[in-house]
Amino acid sequence: MLDAITARRQLRETGLYMMQYGLAWGNAGNISARTGEDTYMISASGTFLGELADEDLVECRFDGTLVDPAAKKPSKEMPMHRAVYESRPEIGAVLHASPFYSTLFACSDLELPSDLFVETMYYLERVVRVPYCHPGSADLGEAVRRKAREANVLLLENHGVLVYDTSAKEARMALQTLETACRMWVVAQSSGARLNRLPAGVVDDFLERSGYRPRRRWDA
């Protein structure tokens, strides 16, 4: 877990990274990092992720109260960030955004294969859909809670994506891999190119023996 100073630094770096690589736009999106057993730092409501200042990052408790009552209003998407942290104690950062190609998938019935190349096997082994709920609602928080243990990448239908991992660095790499893979799939389909998918046995062998980290074990 991160102290507040480190969490703010990493979130500022992550917000800038997301803007630089087309993973966020305008003031859409919100990001957070775990700071304690029952606390996390989240971007404030209406902030621009590419220019986050210290006061734009608000430390919250799981009960919904602010560590500093005088701080800015946190993002209204607190319920789904909190749901991930409560469901997955190992998770260190949560990123919510609406990158173009990933959101195209979230707004369609397209299915994204994870057996294309090393990064998709590693980061996108499981991609799960969450039915539409209004942004910021308690219903969305509960919908995310029901799926949080099934994958580290959630497509929020007609909304965007939610990606989380043990650190902000891992989470942003997963988000960029998701956007790249979605773009590759759409471009291939529109151009008539056929992507060669790896056999299931090769994918399983990679996930079990790649050596990057132990294979994730999902609830479903």
Secondary structure as the mmCIF struct_conf table of DSSP 4:
data_model
#
loop_
_struct_conf.conf_type_id
_struct_conf.id
_struct_conf.beg_label_comp_id
_struct_conf.beg_label_asym_id
_struct_conf.beg_label_seq_id
_struct_conf.end_label_comp_id
_struct_conf.end_label_asym_id
_struct_conf.end_label_seq_id
HELX_RH_AL_P HELX_RH_AL_P1 ALA A 4 GLN A 20
TURN_TY1_P TURN_TY1_P1 TYR A 21 GLY A 22
BEND BEND1 LEU A 23 LEU A 23
TURN_TY1_P TURN_TY1_P2 GLY A 26 ASN A 27
STRN STRN1 ASN A 30 GLY A 36
TURN_TY1_P TURN_TY1_P3 GLU A 37 ASP A 38
STRN STRN2 THR A 39 SER A 43
STRN STRN3 ALA A 44 ALA A 44
TURN_TY1_P TURN_TY1_P4 SER A 45 GLY A 46
HELX_RH_3T_P HELX_RH_3T_P1 LEU A 49 GLU A 51
HELX_RH_3T_P HELX_RH_3T_P2 ASP A 54 ASP A 56
STRN STRN4 LEU A 57 ARG A 61
TURN_TY1_P TURN_TY1_P5 PHE A 62 ASP A 63
BEND BEND2 GLY A 64 GLY A 64
STRN STRN5 LEU A 66 LEU A 66
BEND BEND3 VAL A 67 ASP A 68
TURN_TY1_P TURN_TY1_P6 PRO A 69 ALA A 70
BEND BEND4 ALA A 71 ALA A 71
HELX_LH_PP_P HELX_LH_PP_P1 LYS A 72 LYS A 73
STRN STRN6 PRO A 74 PRO A 74
HELX_LH_PP_P HELX_LH_PP_P2 SER A 75 SER A 75
TURN_TY1_P TURN_TY1_P7 LYS A 76 GLU A 77
HELX_RH_AL_P HELX_RH_AL_P2 MET A 78 SER A 87
TURN_TY1_P TURN_TY1_P8 PRO A 89 GLU A 90
STRN STRN7 ALA A 93 ALA A 97
HELX_RH_AL_P HELX_RH_AL_P3 PHE A 100 ALA A 106
TURN_TY1_P TURN_TY1_P9 CYS A 107 CYS A 107
BEND BEND5 SER A 108 SER A 108
BEND BEND6 SER A 114 SER A 114
BEND BEND7 LEU A 116 PHE A 117
HELX_RH_AL_P HELX_RH_AL_P4 VAL A 118 TYR A 123
BEND BEND8 GLU A 125 GLU A 125
STRN STRN8 VAL A 127 VAL A 130
TURN_TY1_P TURN_TY1_P10 PRO A 135 GLY A 136
HELX_RH_AL_P HELX_RH_AL_P5 ALA A 138 LYS A 147
TURN_TY1_P TURN_TY1_P11 ALA A 148 GLU A 150
BEND BEND9 ASN A 152 ASN A 152
STRN STRN9 VAL A 153 LEU A 156
TURN_TY1_P TURN_TY1_P12 GLU A 157 HIS A 159
STRN STRN10 GLY A 160 ASP A 165
BEND BEND10 THR A 166 SER A 167
HELX_RH_AL_P HELX_RH_AL_P6 ALA A 168 SER A 191
TURN_TY1_P TURN_TY1_P13 GLY A 192 GLY A 192
HELX_LH_PP_P HELX_LH_PP_P3 ALA A 193 PRO A 199
HELX_RH_AL_P HELX_RH_AL_P7 ALA A 200 ARG A 209
BEND BEND11 SER A 210 ARG A 213
HELX_LH_PP_P HELX_LH_PP_P4 PRO A 214 ARG A 216
#
